Amino acid sequence: MCGRPWQERAAVALAGAVLLASVAAPLVVLAADGVHADARAMLTAASTWSLLAWSSALAALVTAVALTVGVPLGVLLGRTDIVARRAAFLAHAFPMFLPPLLLALGWFHLFGQSGLVGSDATARILFGPAGVVGVLGLAFAPIMTALTMLGLDAIDPSLIEAARLLARPPRITARILVPIAWPAIALGALVVFSLAFSELGVPMFLRVRAYPAAVFARLGGVDYAPGEAFVLVLPQLAIGAALLCIERRAIGRRPLTVLGLRRDRLVFALGAWRPIATAACWAIALLGLAPIAALASRASWRELGSWLGASARNGLIDGAVAATAVTAVGLVIGRGVARAQAPARALDALAVLAFVTPGAVLGAGLIAVWNRPATQLVYGTSAIVVLGYVARYAVLGTRPIAIALARGAASLEDAAATVGAGYLRRLVRIVVPSHARALAGTWLLAFVFCLRDLETAVLCYPPGGETLPVRIFALEANGRPAVVAGLAVLHALITAGVLALGLALLRARRTW
Amino acid sequence: MTPAIELEDVRVRLGATTVLNGFRLQVAAGELVTLLGPSGSGKTSVIRAILGFIAPDAGVIKLGGRVASESGRTVIPPEQRGVGAVFQDLALWPHLTVHGNLAFGLARLRRDERDRRIAAILDRVGLADKAYRHPGELSGGERQRVAIARALVLEPKVVALDEPLANLDVLLKRDLVELFTALLRERATAALYVTHDPAEAEALADRVAVIQAGRLVQAGTIAELRAQPAAPLVEQLLSPRRKPNAG
């Protein structure tokens, strides 16, 4: 029935080659380079493991804060009649698309010693573990909120109606909604832990020791020793592999959606609790925007152009190219995952591994693979940053597209196959047009995540190729605070513009 | 005697479409009525209005003589109506075991009483040994049995069934129709059973109500409807020469 099977094999092989070059090769080379005489001493040092445990504990606490804030908010915004809940969600979600370092800078302008509402006491709390956990917890809570809403949205309404005949909304939420949405919530927790464990900018800015900072110091800082860095990332690689195992066992085998016959969304009326719940939701949403407001109040716009250089343009171009590659790779692999094909599932696992592996590991691996005389065309140009983005964010292409295709009817493609359409023709003429909104949404998500990336780009950007988050990170230590605040606000505005434009275009083509 | 279910001149609009228009029906206590009609005739809307998921724009819905909904207002919320339901897609909660699915609605009972009731109904539907399986581990017929057990374990006075056997093969459907009928009769539970299959309607019901375009066309026993069909649709659906619909 499926003509020209070589086309599908070639497409999967090509997508696989991209992932192997950007993910597998760096990790393999890194592991091989890590095996040298000093490795044993470094890996058995108590300081290495205590720092790793400390960073893991911080990431776990960040995850706990994000879960505590995000899951209730996801339920309230996703399944109740909160006033203007869509606007509240957009306000709450926006900080998720900014580098957490920007938010830390904003909190500094609020609670630092000379902050708008700062004092010695608030500065002591901010510049410590509690500050890191609070800043990152609030920064990543929207991820939990969004995934909780996604999980709840995918529940067949008849499952909820069956429960509504027997119990009141609080019990339905605790016993039916949240447990059924568990795969999405668990995925959110995994994503938040991975991002928090990878985070470089916030702990460094708030002067809290963290494992990624130790790796970074050996690759681009005062303790330059790339060999040591390659050894140091091995435990992180092991944690990334452990997170992949958790994802495969606890989440990957269960569908993110419990699909039924109907797609309408049932909403619980909060009754007398509506004003209180609305106030709480909006308070959390506005709290997330407070650091951006603080940055705006302290920003200087004079001479911003000279400090900005080409960084904004670099980020936009690199991000757009990477997002296009992520979407293309995601289309091929995501389709294979939706059709339960083993090679696609293996490549999807590789993409998950790259995402849960700290950015410093990927960055170090890319350096190890591509920093050679023969490959300067890649390593010496922005191609290395694009490669890093594709590696880190490939999963943002494979998963949403797999879910979208799984929700659609496979028979659309089958019908095309019966009249002789080969794989590429079906992909271009049937799959892409019928899932255009999902693909456009995927591209937008990947693009915004590339724009906000610091951890991957900071380790491997070429001379003159730094992105805006990298520029802010570099200036934060010794630049004028008002200029840094200006650059941060500019980044927030660029992100807001991209999101607004993207969402407007997506909405305009809603008929798909 | 007070009817178990009473719909008086019920009108329901969904968006721009009027799905029920002056619909009237009574189901007596312990009576089994099938609601028969073609696709899009408003059958499911009748069930959803009785369950309290949609409020009628006009008219009254009474359960056991109490006003449950009237003219744009839900008087009794779904969880307080005491109506059991079996949904077309069964709506078994996938993360709960069979026991968990049945226990969810019995939270107010003491644990021993709850377990006794669950064991009794599972024994009756032949699933005593499957209590701790998840729905995904059961066959299609077993899932149907769990769905009817979940509806009846609450010992409701009224059960609403929305095409629960729509996707089953003929043999399995026949077995389950017999089981459903026996269970409902031995508990004297009033039931409104939605179907588009005349054979199913005939096998189950004391009375058949035929619905078309949101209106009740005719209600009565199969014999009455066959003897004096009030509309061509009734004749078409219940003609003895009509080949039974396998589903």
Interface residues (C-beta under 8 A of the other chain):
Chain A: D156 S158 L159 E161 A162 A163 R164 L165 L166 A167 R168 R171 R175 I176 P179 I180 W182 V258 G260 L261
Chain B: L51 F53 P78 E79 R81 V83 G84 A85 F87 Q88 D89 A91 L92 W93 P94 H95 L96 F104 G105 A107 R150 L154
